[in-house]
Amino acid sequence: MESTTEIAGHAMSTTLGVLSIAQKFSKSAAVVADTITPFVPLMSEISNIVNEIIQLYQTAEHNKRICGSLLSRATSAETAVNNLKIRRFENEDMFRSKEYYKNFQKLVSIISRIKDFIAEVSQIKGLRKFLVAKSIEGEFKELTSEFDGLMRVMNFTMA
């Protein structure tokens, strides 16, 4: 039989081991939190812009197909960003990369340009719609090409 002193010693040893593990985990979590911190405002901005795009789409009077196609892209980017945030521990290396941060900034920029484009084309009607059709098509192709390329570079999948 173990004495009370021996049992207390084992309990103390186990407690110290658990505390050591908890401390290491806490330090790891703090490091990951530090690496994701610069991305948080960009993630919020993407979410806000996508919400604005949704509102624009819902009130669009014209060019609904074009607006819908761009809306799908924007929401797929938002979903990818949310998944990245959820899996931040697995993606710590990406959050440390300056290049990845620059690409995140580019993503915010392109989604903002998509929002502006939707705001413009969703209101074009009548004869003006036919007069600017080539311009709309060109800008649409440019936006989608740039967006799709950036999504590939960032390893984001599109639905």
N, C-alpha and C positions, 0 to 999 in steps of 0.2 A: 504494500500500500504506500501511496505517496503521502508525504506529510503536507500539511497546510502550507508550509513555506515553499515546498517544491511546486505545488499547484499554483500558488500565487506567482512564482517565478515564471512558470509556463504561460500563465495568463498575461503577465507583463510583457514577455517576449512576443507573444502573438499580437498584443495591442501595439507594440512598437513597430512590428512588421506591417500591420495594417496602416498605421499612421505614415510610415515611410512610403508605402505604395500610394496612398492618398495624396501625399505631398508631391510625389513625382507626377502624378496625373494632373494635379492642380497647376504645376509649373508648365506642363505640356499644353494644357488648355489656355493658359495665359499667353504662351508663345503664339499659338494659333490665333487667339483673339487679337494679338498685336499685328499679325500678318494680314488679317482680314480688315482691320480698321480703316485703312485708306480706301478700300473698295466699298464700304458701307454707304457713303453718300452717293456713289455712282449707281449702286444697286437700287437705292431709293429713288433716284432720278429716273432710272429706267422704268420702274414701276409707276411713277407719276405720269410719265409721258405716255405709257401704254394706256393708262386710264383715260387720258385726254383723247388718244386715238380711238378708243372704244366709244367715247361720247360723240366724237366727230362722225364715226361710222354710223352710229344710230340715228344721227340727224342728217346724214347725207341725202341730198336730193337727186344727185346725178353721179354717174360713173361709179356705181355701187360695186361692180365687179373688180375694178382696179383698187378701190378702197378696201374691199374685202381681202384681196390677195395680200395687200400690204399689212392689213390688220393681222392676218394669219402669221406673217413673218414676225411682226413685233411681239405678238403673244408667245410665239415659240421661243424667242429670245428671252422674254421675261421668265418663262418656265425653266429654261436652261440656267438662268441666273439664280433662280430660287433653288434649283437642285444643287447648284454649286455651293450656295450658302448652307444648305442642309448638310452637305458632305464636305464641309470645310476642313475637317481633320484629314480626310483622304486627299485633299487638293492643296495642302499646305505649300508644296513646292511651287505651284502656279501662282499663289498669292505672294510669293517672295520675288517673282520675276517682274522686272521693270517693263519688259516687253509686253507681258500679259496685262499690266496696268495700262500701258499705252493703248493696247487693243481694246480694253474696257472703255477707255475714254472715247475711242473711235466708235464703239458700239453706241454709246450715249449720243454721240453726234449724228450718226446715221439714223437712229430711231427718231431723233428730233427732226431731222430733215424729212423723214417719212411722214411725220405728223404734219409738218408745214405743207407738204405736197398734197396730202389728203385734204387738209383744210381748203386748199386752193381748188383742186379738181372736183371736189364734191359739190361745188357751187356753180361750176361752169355749165351753161345750158344754151340751147338754141343754136344759132348760126355760129356764135363764138366757139362752141364746142368743136365744130368741124374745121374752123380756121386754125385752131391750135392743136389739132389732133396729133400731128407729127411731133410737135414739141412735147406733148404729154407722153406720147409713146417713147420718145427718146429719154426723157427724164425718168420714166418708169423703169426702162431697161437699165439705165445707169444705177438707179437706187437699188434695184433688185440684184444686179450683178455685184455691186459693192457689198451689199448686206450679206448675200450668200457666201461670197468669198471670205468675209470676216468671220462668219459663223463657222466655216470650215477651219480657218486658222486657229480659232479659239476652241476647236473640238466640241462645238455645240451641235447637237442634232436637231434637225427641223422635222416637225411632224408632218 
